[in-house]
Structure formats: structure tokens, C-alpha cells
């Protein structure tokens, strides 16, 4: 199982592309898609999830300020560009890095991990 540990990361591009497929299918039938837990609480990943079409994020109260700050600082188009870039990478580390680089000039430190 240790060989698969690196795949247990919500930043995996394959996972992000799957989320993108789910939100597209849901939009076609008028259904919302929500993400809850640690993935929703990650301030940078929350922006990517919004860009992928996630309509609701649920997280522990301690994460609300950082996620809210990030969402307030960007446009939906910024989120969509970041999501596309993350989906087009080949690893979770690359996805995380490219999004951080793309959005660092917009976001202040409270949203970075």
C-alpha cells in the first residue's frame, strides 16, 4: 500500500479531471456538486475546485477564513485558469506548484500553505 500513498492526494490531476467530468455532467442535469472535508479546506485547492464547477464547499470552521479570503481575492475566470493548469499537469506536486505560481501575485499569505 505504501506504493500507492502518493496517489492519495486530492491534487492528483486524474482526480481533478474526474471532478471536472462530474461537475459537467451535473451541470447538464441542473444538479449542484459539493466537496467537503480536507480538500475543501485547502485554500488553494478550494480555488481549483471552484474553477472545476464545484458549487459548494464544506469545511471545519477553522478553515473558513483562509478559504473565504482566497475566494474573495480571485475571479471565477482566475479559478478556471488555475483548474485547467492543474488538470494539465502530471502529478499532484506539479498541480499544486503551478496553481501557487499562477495565483501568488493575487493572493496574500493567508491563502498559501
Residue pairs with C-beta under 8 A, 6 or more apart in sequence:
6 92
9 15
9 92
10 16
10 38
10 39
10 42
10 45
10 92
11 45
11 86
11 92
11 93
11 95
11 96
12 91
12 92
12 95
13 86
13 87
13 88
13 89
13 90
13 91
13 92
13 94
13 95
16 48
16 52
16 83
16 86
16 87
16 95
17 87
19 33
19 35
19 49
19 52
19 54
20 52
20 53
20 83
20 87
22 33
23 33
23 52
23 53
23 54
24 53
26 32
26 33
26 53
27 53
32 55
32 56
33 53
33 54
33 55
33 56
34 54
34 55
34 56
34 57
34 58
35 49
35 54
35 56
35 57
35 58
36 57
36 58
36 59
37 58
37 59
39 45
39 49
40 46
40 49
40 57
40 58
40 59
40 63
40 67
41 59
41 60
41 62
41 63
41 67
42 113
43 63
43 66
43 67
43 69
43 70
43 107
43 110
43 111
43 112
43 113
44 70
44 96
44 99
44 100
44 103
44 111
44 112
44 113
46 57
46 67
46 70
46 71
47 70
47 71
47 74
47 78
47 79
47 82
47 83
47 99
47 103
48 79
48 82
48 83
48 86
48 95
48 99
49 57
49 83
50 57
50 71
50 76
50 79
50 83
51 76
51 78
51 79
51 80
51 81
51 82
51 83
51 84
52 83
52 87
57 67
59 67
65 110
66 110
66 111
67 111
69 107
69 108
69 110
69 111
70 107
70 110
70 111
73 106
73 107
73 108
73 111
74 103
74 106
74 107
78 102
78 103
78 106
81 102
82 98
82 99
82 102
82 103
85 95
85 98
85 99
85 102
86 95
86 96
86 98
86 99
87 95
89 95
89 98
100 112
103 111
104 112
